[in-house]
Each structure stands twice: as structure tokens, then as C-alpha cells.
Amino acid sequence: MNKPQFVYVTYIATTPEKLWEALTSTQFTEKYFFGTAIESDWQVGSTVSYLRNGEVTDYGTILKCEPNRLLSYTWNHTNDPTNRKEPSIVTFVLKELESTVRLTLKHENLEPTDLVDRDDTFEGLNNGWPAILSNLKSLLETGTTLPPISI
């Protein structure tokens, strides 16, 4: 049986180098990922951690790391209520298209409960990732994030 996956593609007026820095640097993630810091040495086999207020909220292991091109790691949520046999996998693919970068996010090996079929929430990977990546796009293109939204 195939597990659900979520794929999101966006085009950002930036360079692969700047987008890579935004994906891998706390200086950026805290701005567009709703106050979330990121920590890793970005070596295959190393840990990647997402932190809010100094507490780890999500973590994983780097599977692939090709700076400015590809980043893939396992994803575990610290308070995950599902009984997963294995973690999900997040992959970012960056493709330069002249003065634009196509960013493809693929989040694989999901459980059905990871996706929330509602448009009035940021719950569910299918609602959270678009909000985060839209904020990232705005930050890189305008220097500011989107205004806070309460839903």
C-alpha cells in the first residue's frame, strides 16, 4: 500500500544560494517559519532539529545534502500521536531558471492523519507547508514576511 505524500511547487525570484541559506539558516527560518530555529551541520547522517523557544519540536536525519540543489531528511514530530513504523521524509529540490528558482517540496511516507482536509487551519502538512513556503517566498522577494493571519 502506498503512503500519502504532499508535493508543493513554488517559483521564487532569488538565487539558489540565497534560497539554500534561507532553508538552512536560523537567521531566516525564525522569520518565515513562525519563530522556528533550525540546527544542523548539514552533513549526510547528521541530525537536523527545528526548535521553538529552545525546545525541539521536529527532528530528523540528513539523507542527502547537495548545497544549492537538494536537501532531504527524515522528519519526526516530538509529540506525534500516530504509531509510525518509520519517519516521514522531507525533500527540497532547487532548480535555477534564469533569475528564478523553482522550489519543489515533497513530504513523503505520510499517514492519512498528516493531511487535514480543511481550509480554516494551518493544521496538517498540506496546510502548514504552503503557509511556511509562501512566507519564505515573500521574505526573499520583498524582505518582509506576510502579515500574521489568525484562522
VMD Tcl script that builds the backbone (N, CA, C; Angstrom):
set m [mol new atoms 453]
animate dup $m
set s [atomselect $m all]
$s set {name element resname resid chain x y z} {
  {N N MET 1 A 0.832 -1.183 0.000}
  {CA C MET 1 A 0.000 0.000 0.000}
  {C C MET 1 A 0.878 1.248 0.000}
  {N N ASN 2 A 0.591 2.170 -0.914}
  {CA C ASN 2 A 1.352 3.416 -0.986}
  {C C ASN 2 A 0.910 4.371 0.098}
  {N N LYS 3 A 1.888 5.015 0.707}
  {CA C LYS 3 A 1.610 6.021 1.724}
  {C C LYS 3 A 1.304 7.348 1.041}
  {N N PRO 4 A 0.463 8.178 1.672}
  {CA C PRO 4 A 0.211 9.505 1.108}
  {C C PRO 4 A 1.488 10.343 1.065}
  {N N GLN 5 A 1.487 11.310 0.158}
  {CA C GLN 5 A 2.582 12.270 0.092}
  {C C GLN 5 A 1.993 13.637 -0.200}
  {N N PHE 6 A 2.786 14.675 0.053}
  {CA C PHE 6 A 2.372 16.037 -0.236}
  {C C PHE 6 A 3.474 16.681 -1.053}
  {N N VAL 7 A 3.104 17.297 -2.185}
  {CA C VAL 7 A 4.073 17.977 -3.042}
  {C C VAL 7 A 3.601 19.411 -3.232}
  {N N TYR 8 A 4.541 20.349 -3.108}
  {CA C TYR 8 A 4.230 21.767 -3.285}
  {C C TYR 8 A 5.358 22.391 -4.102}
  {N N VAL 9 A 4.988 23.121 -5.151}
  {CA C VAL 9 A 5.971 23.771 -6.016}
  {C C VAL 9 A 5.696 25.267 -6.009}
  {N N THR 10 A 6.760 26.052 -5.876}
  {CA C THR 10 A 6.643 27.495 -5.967}
  {C C THR 10 A 7.848 28.032 -6.725}
  {N N TYR 11 A 7.688 29.207 -7.275}
  {CA C TYR 11 A 8.758 29.872 -8.030}
  {C C TYR 11 A 9.112 31.145 -7.281}
  {N N ILE 12 A 10.411 31.321 -7.007}
  {CA C ILE 12 A 10.865 32.439 -6.181}
  {C C ILE 12 A 11.915 33.233 -6.943}
  {N N ALA 13 A 11.733 34.535 -6.988}
  {CA C ALA 13 A 12.701 35.422 -7.638}
  {C C ALA 13 A 13.886 35.598 -6.684}
  {N N THR 14 A 14.833 34.692 -6.789}
  {CA C THR 14 A 16.020 34.688 -5.937}
  {C C THR 14 A 17.080 33.825 -6.612}
  {N N THR 15 A 18.185 33.616 -5.915}
  {CA C THR 15 A 19.234 32.722 -6.407}
  {C C THR 15 A 19.183 31.414 -5.610}
  {N N PRO 16 A 19.713 30.328 -6.174}
  {CA C PRO 16 A 19.775 29.077 -5.412}
  {C C PRO 16 A 20.558 29.248 -4.109}
  {N N GLU 17 A 21.610 30.075 -4.140}
  {CA C GLU 17 A 22.433 30.279 -2.947}
  {C C GLU 17 A 21.641 30.954 -1.830}
  {N N LYS 18 A 20.876 31.971 -2.169}
  {CA C LYS 18 A 20.083 32.693 -1.171}
  {C C LYS 18 A 18.959 31.805 -0.642}
  {N N LEU 19 A 18.308 31.043 -1.521}
  {CA C LEU 19 A 17.249 30.133 -1.091}
  {C C LEU 19 A 17.813 29.043 -0.191}
  {N N TRP 20 A 18.968 28.514 -0.539}
  {CA C TRP 20 A 19.607 27.495 0.292}
  {C C TRP 20 A 19.896 28.062 1.683}
  {N N GLU 21 A 20.428 29.264 1.725}
  {CA C GLU 21 A 20.704 29.896 3.018}
  {C C GLU 21 A 19.418 30.047 3.825}
  {N N ALA 22 A 18.328 30.423 3.164}
  {CA C ALA 22 A 17.054 30.592 3.857}
  {C C ALA 22 A 16.533 29.264 4.409}
  {N N LEU 23 A 16.763 28.175 3.690}
  {CA C LEU 23 A 16.307 26.868 4.151}
  {C C LEU 23 A 17.146 26.301 5.285}
  {N N THR 24 A 18.408 26.726 5.387}
  {CA C THR 24 A 19.344 26.082 6.318}
  {C C THR 24 A 19.879 26.999 7.408}
  {N N SER 25 A 19.371 28.208 7.512}
  {CA C SER 25 A 19.908 29.182 8.468}
  {C C SER 25 A 18.823 29.691 9.407}
  {N N THR 26 A 19.080 29.601 10.699}
  {CA C THR 26 A 18.151 30.114 11.702}
  {C C THR 26 A 17.848 31.587 11.490}
  {N N GLN 27 A 18.817 32.338 11.005}
  {CA C GLN 27 A 18.612 33.768 10.730}
  {C C GLN 27 A 17.373 33.960 9.845}
  {N N PHE 28 A 17.124 33.041 8.929}
  {CA C PHE 28 A 15.961 33.118 8.046}
  {C C PHE 28 A 14.763 32.343 8.589}
  {N N THR 29 A 14.985 31.105 9.046}
  {CA C THR 29 A 13.836 30.280 9.444}
  {C C THR 29 A 13.024 30.929 10.552}
  {N N GLU 30 A 13.667 31.605 11.463}
  {CA C GLU 30 A 12.916 32.257 12.540}
  {C C GLU 30 A 11.961 33.318 12.000}
  {N N LYS 31 A 12.280 33.885 10.832}
  {CA C LYS 31 A 11.424 34.923 10.245}
  {C C LYS 31 A 10.228 34.325 9.502}
  {N N TYR 32 A 10.457 33.310 8.670}
  {CA C TYR 32 A 9.369 32.798 7.834}
  {C C TYR 32 A 8.709 31.538 8.367}
  {N N PHE 33 A 9.352 30.836 9.315}
  {CA C PHE 33 A 8.824 29.576 9.849}
  {C C PHE 33 A 8.233 29.813 11.233}
  {N N PHE 34 A 7.611 30.974 11.393}
  {CA C PHE 34 A 6.856 31.319 12.598}
  {C C PHE 34 A 7.666 31.157 13.882}
  {N N GLY 35 A 8.891 31.720 13.870}
  {CA C GLY 35 A 9.732 31.719 15.062}
  {C C GLY 35 A 10.529 30.449 15.287}
  {N N THR 36 A 10.573 29.564 14.310}
  {CA C THR 36 A 11.257 28.284 14.466}
  {C C THR 36 A 12.715 28.389 14.031}
  {N N ALA 37 A 13.612 27.966 14.915}
  {CA C ALA 37 A 15.038 27.909 14.605}
  {C C ALA 37 A 15.355 26.542 13.993}
  {N N ILE 38 A 16.460 26.470 13.266}
  {CA C ILE 38 A 16.902 25.197 12.684}
  {C C ILE 38 A 18.371 24.993 13.041}
  {N N GLU 39 A 18.729 23.755 13.363}
  {CA C GLU 39 A 20.111 23.436 13.722}
  {C C GLU 39 A 20.556 22.168 13.011}
  {N N SER 40 A 21.712 22.224 12.376}
  {CA C SER 40 A 22.345 21.058 11.771}
  {C C SER 40 A 23.718 21.474 11.258}
  {N N ASP 41 A 24.578 20.480 11.030}
  {CA C ASP 41 A 25.841 20.781 10.345}
  {C C ASP 41 A 25.726 20.426 8.859}
  {N N TRP 42 A 24.546 19.959 8.448}
  {CA C TRP 42 A 24.196 19.696 7.054}
  {C C TRP 42 A 25.094 18.647 6.394}
  {N N GLN 43 A 25.503 17.668 7.173}
  {CA C GLN 43 A 26.258 16.537 6.645}
  {C C GLN 43 A 25.344 15.318 6.611}
  {N N VAL 44 A 25.452 14.501 5.567}
  {CA C VAL 44 A 24.650 13.285 5.482}
  {C C VAL 44 A 24.882 12.446 6.732}
  {N N GLY 45 A 23.793 12.010 7.358}
  {CA C GLY 45 A 23.859 11.225 8.590}
  {C C GLY 45 A 23.732 12.057 9.850}
  {N N SER 46 A 23.875 13.371 9.728}
  {CA C SER 46 A 23.754 14.260 10.888}
  {C C SER 46 A 22.292 14.534 11.214}
  {N N THR 47 A 22.076 15.056 12.395}
  {CA C THR 47 A 20.743 15.415 12.856}
  {C C THR 47 A 20.373 16.810 12.379}
  {N N VAL 48 A 19.101 17.000 12.087}
  {CA C VAL 48 A 18.542 18.322 11.857}
  {C C VAL 48 A 17.433 18.491 12.891}
  {N N SER 49 A 17.391 19.656 13.527}
  {CA C SER 49 A 16.387 19.921 14.556}
  {C C SER 49 A 15.714 21.255 14.303}
  {N N TYR 50 A 14.398 21.276 14.499}
  {CA C TYR 50 A 13.612 22.504 14.494}
  {C C TYR 50 A 13.254 22.805 15.943}
  {N N LEU 51 A 13.473 24.054 16.356}
  {CA C LEU 51 A 13.245 24.429 17.753}
  {C C LEU 51 A 12.370 25.671 17.852}
  {N N ARG 52 A 11.480 25.653 18.838}
  {CA C ARG 52 A 10.699 26.844 19.185}
  {C C ARG 52 A 10.928 27.103 20.659}
  {N N ASN 53 A 11.299 28.332 20.963}
  {CA C ASN 53 A 11.599 28.717 22.346}
  {C C ASN 53 A 12.613 27.774 22.986}
  {N N GLY 54 A 13.597 27.334 22.189}
  {CA C GLY 54 A 14.663 26.482 22.690}
  {C C GLY 54 A 14.306 25.017 22.818}
  {N N GLU 55 A 13.067 24.648 22.550}
  {CA C GLU 55 A 12.616 23.256 22.662}
  {C C GLU 55 A 12.499 22.627 21.271}
  {N N VAL 56 A 13.012 21.412 21.111}
  {CA C VAL 56 A 12.917 20.708 19.834}
  {C C VAL 56 A 11.459 20.334 19.575}
  {N N THR 57 A 10.948 20.745 18.411}
  {CA C THR 57 A 9.577 20.394 18.018}
  {C C THR 57 A 9.571 19.306 16.949}
  {N N ASP 58 A 10.571 19.339 16.077}
  {CA C ASP 58 A 10.692 18.362 15.000}
  {C C ASP 58 A 12.172 18.059 14.801}
  {N N TYR 59 A 12.470 16.850 14.335}
  {CA C TYR 59 A 13.870 16.463 14.153}
  {C C TYR 59 A 13.966 15.347 13.120}
  {N N GLY 60 A 15.175 15.142 12.635}
  {CA C GLY 60 A 15.391 14.079 11.667}
  {C C GLY 60 A 16.856 13.860 11.399}
  {N N THR 61 A 17.130 13.063 10.378}
  {CA C THR 61 A 18.485 12.725 9.970}
  {C C THR 61 A 18.658 13.111 8.502}
  {N N ILE 62 A 19.765 13.781 8.202}
  {CA C ILE 62 A 20.041 14.208 6.838}
  {C C ILE 62 A 20.305 12.975 5.966}
  {N N LEU 63 A 19.527 12.846 4.884}
  {CA C LEU 63 A 19.683 11.732 3.944}
  {C C LEU 63 A 20.512 12.135 2.731}
  {N N LYS 64 A 20.268 13.355 2.214}
  {CA C LYS 64 A 21.007 13.883 1.060}
  {C C LYS 64 A 21.202 15.370 1.280}
  {N N CYS 65 A 22.369 15.850 0.902}
  {CA C CYS 65 A 22.648 17.277 1.028}
  {C C CYS 65 A 23.592 17.689 -0.091}
  {N N GLU 66 A 23.016 18.376 -1.076}
  {CA C GLU 66 A 23.785 18.920 -2.191}
  {C C GLU 66 A 23.521 20.422 -2.195}
  {N N PRO 67 A 24.381 21.209 -1.541}
  {CA C PRO 67 A 24.120 22.643 -1.390}
  {C C PRO 67 A 23.645 23.310 -2.681}
  {N N ASN 68 A 22.626 24.143 -2.502}
  {CA C ASN 68 A 22.011 24.927 -3.576}
  {C C ASN 68 A 21.222 24.093 -4.578}
  {N N ARG 69 A 21.052 22.777 -4.311}
  {CA C ARG 69 A 20.348 21.902 -5.253}
  {C C ARG 69 A 19.341 20.975 -4.597}
  {N N LEU 70 A 19.740 20.280 -3.529}
  {CA C LEU 70 A 18.899 19.212 -2.979}
  {C C LEU 70 A 19.164 19.036 -1.489}
  {N N LEU 71 A 18.088 18.923 -0.734}
  {CA C LEU 71 A 18.191 18.651 0.699}
  {C C LEU 71 A 17.070 17.697 1.067}
  {N N SER 72 A 17.417 16.583 1.686}
  {CA C SER 72 A 16.427 15.588 2.069}
  {C C SER 72 A 16.760 15.057 3.456}
  {N N TYR 73 A 15.727 14.919 4.298}
  {CA C TYR 73 A 15.934 14.387 5.642}
  {C C TYR 73 A 14.660 13.749 6.175}
  {N N THR 74 A 14.850 12.867 7.140}
  {CA C THR 74 A 13.688 12.278 7.792}
  {C C THR 74 A 13.044 13.350 8.665}
  {N N TRP 75 A 11.769 13.146 8.965}
  {CA C TRP 75 A 11.009 14.138 9.744}
  {C C TRP 75 A 10.243 13.406 10.836}
  {N N ASN 76 A 10.482 13.808 12.060}
  {CA C ASN 76 A 9.766 13.279 13.219}
  {C C ASN 76 A 9.245 14.456 14.024}
  {N N HIS 77 A 7.995 14.383 14.438}
  {CA C HIS 77 A 7.418 15.412 15.307}
  {C C HIS 77 A 7.489 14.889 16.736}
  {N N THR 78 A 7.968 15.711 17.666}
  {CA C THR 78 A 8.182 15.241 19.035}
  {C C THR 78 A 6.901 14.780 19.724}
  {N N ASN 79 A 5.772 15.366 19.397}
  {CA C ASN 79 A 4.501 14.980 20.023}
  {C C ASN 79 A 3.578 14.279 19.029}
  {N N ASP 80 A 4.144 13.451 18.168}
  {CA C ASP 80 A 3.378 12.764 17.134}
  {C C ASP 80 A 2.460 11.718 17.771}
  {N N PRO 81 A 1.143 11.858 17.593}
  {CA C PRO 81 A 0.215 10.901 18.196}
  {C C PRO 81 A 0.043 9.615 17.386}
  {N N THR 82 A 0.593 9.578 16.157}
  {CA C THR 82 A 0.426 8.377 15.334}
  {C C THR 82 A 1.440 7.317 15.734}
  {N N ASN 83 A 1.144 6.111 15.370}
  {CA C ASN 83 A 2.035 4.988 15.668}
  {C C ASN 83 A 2.823 4.659 14.401}
  {N N ARG 84 A 3.793 5.512 14.069}
  {CA C ARG 84 A 4.580 5.343 12.845}
  {C C ARG 84 A 5.596 4.219 12.988}
  {N N LYS 85 A 5.724 3.478 11.907}
  {CA C LYS 85 A 6.774 2.459 11.877}
  {C C LYS 85 A 8.094 3.065 11.426}
  {N N GLU 86 A 7.995 4.155 10.637}
  {CA C GLU 86 A 9.189 4.855 10.166}
  {C C GLU 86 A 8.832 6.328 9.966}
  {N N PRO 87 A 9.823 7.203 10.017}
  {CA C PRO 87 A 9.534 8.641 9.885}
  {C C PRO 87 A 9.145 9.020 8.464}
  {N N SER 88 A 8.534 10.185 8.349}
  {CA C SER 88 A 8.274 10.725 7.014}
  {C C SER 88 A 9.582 11.334 6.492}
  {N N ILE 89 A 9.577 11.713 5.222}
  {CA C ILE 89 A 10.786 12.256 4.584}
  {C C ILE 89 A 10.433 13.561 3.880}
  {N N VAL 90 A 11.223 14.593 4.162}
  {CA C VAL 90 A 11.069 15.899 3.530}
  {C C VAL 90 A 12.217 16.078 2.531}
  {N N THR 91 A 11.874 16.512 1.314}
  {CA C THR 91 A 12.889 16.780 0.302}
  {C C THR 91 A 12.616 18.134 -0.336}
  {N N PHE 92 A 13.653 18.953 -0.413}
  {CA C PHE 92 A 13.599 20.231 -1.118}
  {C C PHE 92 A 14.493 20.109 -2.348}
  {N N VAL 93 A 13.938 20.429 -3.529}
  {CA C VAL 93 A 14.716 20.439 -4.768}
  {C C VAL 93 A 14.701 21.865 -5.304}
  {N N LEU 94 A 15.890 22.416 -5.538}
  {CA C LEU 94 A 16.034 23.774 -6.058}
  {C C LEU 94 A 16.520 23.685 -7.500}
  {N N LYS 95 A 15.806 24.337 -8.401}
  {CA C LYS 95 A 16.198 24.349 -9.818}
  {C C LYS 95 A 16.217 25.783 -10.301}
  {N N GLU 96 A 17.410 26.227 -10.704}
  {CA C GLU 96 A 17.570 27.592 -11.201}
  {C C GLU 96 A 16.970 27.716 -12.590}
  {N N LEU 97 A 16.151 28.745 -12.769}
  {CA C LEU 97 A 15.536 29.060 -14.053}
  {C C LEU 97 A 15.775 30.545 -14.308}
  {N N GLU 98 A 16.941 30.866 -14.853}
  {CA C GLU 98 A 17.374 32.252 -15.075}
  {C C GLU 98 A 17.374 32.999 -13.743}
  {N N SER 99 A 16.525 34.019 -13.574}
  {CA C SER 99 A 16.552 34.802 -12.329}
  {C C SER 99 A 15.541 34.301 -11.304}
  {N N THR 100 A 15.067 33.090 -11.510}
  {CA C THR 100 A 14.062 32.484 -10.630}
  {C C THR 100 A 14.544 31.104 -10.206}
  {N N VAL 101 A 14.077 30.668 -9.036}
  {CA C VAL 101 A 14.358 29.302 -8.598}
  {C C VAL 101 A 13.025 28.594 -8.388}
  {N N ARG 102 A 12.894 27.427 -9.017}
  {CA C ARG 102 A 11.727 26.588 -8.753}
  {C C ARG 102 A 12.066 25.742 -7.525}
  {N N LEU 103 A 11.258 25.903 -6.483}
  {CA C LEU 103 A 11.429 25.127 -5.255}
  {C C LEU 103 A 10.324 24.085 -5.207}
  {N N THR 104 A 10.737 22.828 -5.178}
  {CA C THR 104 A 9.783 21.731 -5.031}
  {C C THR 104 A 9.986 21.105 -3.662}
  {N N LEU 105 A 8.929 21.068 -2.895}
  {CA C LEU 105 A 8.930 20.389 -1.596}
  {C C LEU 105 A 8.136 19.107 -1.763}
  {N N LYS 106 A 8.716 18.007 -1.332}
  {CA C LYS 106 A 7.994 16.740 -1.314}
  {C C LYS 106 A 8.095 16.194 0.108}
  {N N HIS 107 A 6.938 15.931 0.717}
  {CA C HIS 107 A 6.899 15.324 2.049}
  {C C HIS 107 A 6.224 13.959 1.867}
  {N N GLU 108 A 7.011 12.904 2.050}
  {CA C GLU 108 A 6.587 11.541 1.732}
  {C C GLU 108 A 6.449 10.665 2.967}
  {N N ASN 109 A 5.890 9.480 2.719}
  {CA C ASN 109 A 5.738 8.463 3.754}
  {C C ASN 109 A 4.825 8.964 4.879}
  {N N LEU 110 A 3.747 9.596 4.482}
  {CA C LEU 110 A 2.828 10.193 5.441}
  {C C LEU 110 A 1.772 9.200 5.903}
  {N N GLU 111 A 1.165 9.540 7.001}
  {CA C GLU 111 A -0.014 8.843 7.489}
  {C C GLU 111 A -1.228 9.665 7.072}
  {N N PRO 112 A -2.383 9.061 6.891}
  {CA C PRO 112 A -3.569 9.829 6.497}
  {C C PRO 112 A -3.871 11.001 7.434}
  {N N THR 113 A -3.546 10.859 8.693}
  {CA C THR 113 A -3.815 11.935 9.660}
  {C C THR 113 A -2.870 13.127 9.496}
  {N N ASP 114 A -1.813 12.992 8.684}
  {CA C ASP 114 A -0.894 14.109 8.450}
  {C C ASP 114 A -1.510 15.177 7.556}
  {N N LEU 115 A -2.561 14.808 6.846}
  {CA C LEU 115 A -3.226 15.724 5.927}
  {C C LEU 115 A -4.597 16.080 6.497}
  {N N VAL 116 A -4.898 17.369 6.539}
  {CA C VAL 116 A -6.154 17.840 7.114}
  {C C VAL 116 A -6.962 18.525 6.021}
  {N N ASP 117 A -8.125 17.979 5.720}
  {CA C ASP 117 A -8.965 18.484 4.633}
  {C C ASP 117 A -9.888 19.597 5.140}
  {N N ARG 118 A -9.264 20.724 5.497}
  {CA C ARG 118 A -9.992 21.915 5.933}
  {C C ARG 118 A -9.222 23.128 5.442}
  {N N ASP 119 A -9.925 24.210 5.145}
  {CA C ASP 119 A -9.261 25.423 4.677}
  {C C ASP 119 A -9.245 26.526 5.726}
  {N N ASP 120 A -9.602 26.183 6.966}
  {CA C ASP 120 A -9.649 27.179 8.036}
  {C C ASP 120 A -8.608 26.907 9.118}
  {N N THR 121 A -7.500 26.264 8.721}
  {CA C THR 121 A -6.486 25.883 9.701}
  {C C THR 121 A -5.117 25.786 9.031}
  {N N PHE 122 A -4.071 25.867 9.861}
  {CA C PHE 122 A -2.720 25.569 9.409}
  {C C PHE 122 A -2.340 24.156 9.828}
  {N N GLU 123 A -3.267 23.440 10.455}
  {CA C GLU 123 A -3.016 22.059 10.852}
  {C C GLU 123 A -2.901 21.186 9.611}
  {N N GLY 124 A -2.099 20.166 9.706}
  {CA C GLY 124 A -1.880 19.263 8.584}
  {C C GLY 124 A -0.746 19.773 7.717}
  {N N LEU 125 A 0.066 18.876 7.234}
  {CA C LEU 125 A 1.201 19.265 6.403}
  {C C LEU 125 A 0.747 19.973 5.136}
  {N N ASN 126 A -0.403 19.599 4.610}
  {CA C ASN 126 A -0.929 20.214 3.396}
  {C C ASN 126 A -1.396 21.649 3.615}
  {N N ASN 127 A -1.617 22.060 4.839}
  {CA C ASN 127 A -1.979 23.441 5.162}
  {C C ASN 127 A -0.788 24.215 5.720}
  {N N GLY 128 A 0.061 23.550 6.474}
  {CA C GLY 128 A 1.211 24.216 7.087}
  {C C GLY 128 A 2.320 24.560 6.100}
  {N N TRP 129 A 2.710 23.590 5.259}
  {CA C TRP 129 A 3.802 23.855 4.320}
  {C C TRP 129 A 3.515 25.009 3.365}
  {N N PRO 130 A 2.325 25.109 2.760}
  {CA C PRO 130 A 2.076 26.257 1.878}
  {C C PRO 130 A 2.193 27.602 2.604}
  {N N ALA 131 A 1.743 27.661 3.846}
  {CA C ALA 131 A 1.861 28.909 4.613}
  {C C ALA 131 A 3.328 29.249 4.858}
  {N N ILE 132 A 4.117 28.248 5.229}
  {CA C ILE 132 A 5.541 28.463 5.505}
  {C C ILE 132 A 6.273 28.879 4.234}
  {N N LEU 133 A 6.034 28.164 3.131}
  {CA C LEU 133 A 6.758 28.458 1.899}
  {C C LEU 133 A 6.288 29.757 1.241}
  {N N SER 134 A 5.040 30.135 1.427}
  {CA C SER 134 A 4.577 31.442 0.950}
  {C C SER 134 A 5.271 32.552 1.725}
  {N N ASN 135 A 5.436 32.348 3.017}
  {CA C ASN 135 A 6.143 33.312 3.859}
  {C C ASN 135 A 7.615 33.413 3.439}
  {N N LEU 136 A 8.233 32.271 3.131}
  {CA C LEU 136 A 9.615 32.239 2.655}
  {C C LEU 136 A 9.745 33.010 1.343}
  {N N LYS 137 A 8.840 32.764 0.419}
  {CA C LYS 137 A 8.850 33.459 -0.876}
  {C C LYS 137 A 8.740 34.965 -0.678}
  {N N SER 138 A 7.798 35.401 0.151}
  {CA C SER 138 A 7.630 36.838 0.416}
  {C C SER 138 A 8.886 37.439 1.025}
  {N N LEU 139 A 9.486 36.732 1.976}
  {CA C LEU 139 A 10.698 37.237 2.628}
  {C C LEU 139 A 11.827 37.419 1.618}
  {N N LEU 140 A 12.050 36.424 0.768}
  {CA C LEU 140 A 13.147 36.514 -0.188}
  {C C LEU 140 A 12.890 37.550 -1.282}
  {N N GLU 141 A 11.641 37.723 -1.678}
  {CA C GLU 141 A 11.339 38.643 -2.766}
  {C C GLU 141 A 11.133 40.087 -2.316}
  {N N THR 142 A 10.665 40.283 -1.076}
  {CA C THR 142 A 10.348 41.645 -0.629}
  {C C THR 142 A 11.138 42.093 0.594}
  {N N GLY 143 A 11.749 41.158 1.291}
  {CA C GLY 143 A 12.467 41.490 2.515}
  {C C GLY 143 A 11.591 41.459 3.749}
  {N N THR 144 A 10.292 41.208 3.576}
  {CA C THR 144 A 9.388 41.091 4.724}
  {C C THR 144 A 8.519 39.847 4.552}
  {N N THR 145 A 8.015 39.357 5.663}
  {CA C THR 145 A 7.116 38.206 5.621}
  {C C THR 145 A 5.681 38.700 5.473}
  {N N LEU 146 A 4.794 37.756 5.261}
  {CA C LEU 146 A 3.381 38.076 5.165}
  {C C LEU 146 A 2.866 38.531 6.533}
  {N N PRO 147 A 1.814 39.352 6.570}
  {CA C PRO 147 A 1.255 39.740 7.857}
  {C C PRO 147 A 0.675 38.513 8.565}
  {N N PRO 148 A 0.695 38.489 9.902}
  {CA C PRO 148 A 0.150 37.354 10.635}
  {C C PRO 148 A -1.330 37.127 10.286}
  {N N ILE 149 A -1.699 35.880 10.177}
  {CA C ILE 149 A -3.077 35.501 9.886}
  {C C ILE 149 A -3.569 34.639 11.021}
  {N N SER 150 A -4.747 34.890 11.467}
  {CA C SER 150 A -5.362 34.091 12.514}
  {C C SER 150 A -6.529 33.313 11.925}
  {N N ILE 151 A -6.397 31.984 11.881}
  {CA C ILE 151 A -7.521 31.165 11.401}
  {C C ILE 151 A -7.787 30.034 12.357}
}
mol reanalyze $m
mol bondsrecalc $m
mol representation Tube
mol addrep $m
